[in-house]
Amino acid sequence: MFFAAVYPPQLHSGSTCTCVFRDINLYEMLQNKSCEAFKYNYTLPPTSRFVSFHIEHNTTLFMCNRTLHIKPPTYMHNYTKCSHYDLYYQPYSFADNASRKAFTACANVRLPVKDFADASDPFTFVTADIPTEVHITRECAYCHFNQKGQCQVDSKGRFYCANANGILKQTTWKHKHA
């Protein structure tokens, strides 16, 4: 179950807005310090012709079975309080090639974070509030907000704006300058 808030509340010019989604199940697991929270792996819908998505703040955690005896780089944090695996993560949101090589036998999990993974307890920086940038093209934003239509592509891959009755309102998008 998700809760969402949109900032700014309306998008008329295209460009980018930020939506904050709260995953209620993940929130409860984080509050209860359940290691099940680290089995989530957040991915976004693929980019389309009209919209793209980007989670603003996330990090990769490596879930490793303890029998693997991983030798991580010294700058990696290690959380050992989950019953069947250890978690490894970097203090920053990127994972370099050296760390990826050390964890080839481990599961990679991408999770949203509040800030840098600078603590020895991942429950302090992993979050269930997921700020997601949503970029809508100008032509689609104009179609949706100004013409109350739906952005569609015809059989030849050309954009058109259709209303609820399926009547074409716009075959070529032109931006009017004020």
Secondary structure, DSSP 8 states (H G I E B T S, - for coil): -EEEEEESS---SSSEEEEEEEEHHHHHHHHTT-GGGGG---------SSEEEEESSEEEEEEEEGGG-----TT-EEE--SSSEEEEE-SSS---HHHHHHTTTSEEEEEEBSS---SS-GGGTB-SEEEEEEEE-HHHHIIIIIH--EEEE-TTS-EEEE-TT--EEESS------
